[in-house]
Every structure is written in structure tokens, then in C-alpha cells.
Amino acid sequence: MNFIKRAFLSVKARKGKSIILFTVFLVVSNLVLAGFAIQNV
């Protein structure tokens, strides 16, 4: 489980980059889900 600890420390060290990446991931996933919702209607 050492890789989990190293990953956590890496995210903690690069807070700004991690927040931007997480925000971009959320936006893209919301757009994909919205596309599926529109397609089903």
C-alpha cells in the first residue's frame, strides 16, 4: 500500500494542479452525463 501513500503525498504537494485536474474531470463527466440525458429524451 506504499503507492497509495505516495499518491496522497503527491496530491498534497501539488494542491493547485490537483484541484484544476479534479475540476476539469468533474466538468467533462457532467457534460457526458448531460449528453446521455438529452439523448434519452
N, C-alpha and C positions, 0 to 999 in steps of 0.2 A: 504493500500500500504506500510505498515511498513516492510513487509517481503522483498520487493524489495530493500529498503534502507539498510536493514541488510545484504542482499546478496551482494550488491555492496560494503559495508564496509568490508565484509569478503574477497571478491576477492582482494580488495585494500590492505588489511593487509597481505595476503599471495600471493604476486606477483609471486614468483618463482614457487610455486606449481601450481598456476593458469595457468601460461604460459606453463609449461610442460604438464598439462592436456589438454589445448587447442591444443597444437602441436600434441599430440597423437591422439586426436579426428580428427584433420584435416588429418593426415596420414591414419587412418583407413577408414575414409569416402572416401578419394581418391582411396584407394585400392578397396573398394567396387564398386565405380563407374567405375573404370578401368575393374573390373571383368565383370560388366554388358556390358560394351562397347565391350570387347573381345567376350563375349558370343553372342552378336547380330551380330558380323561379321562372 
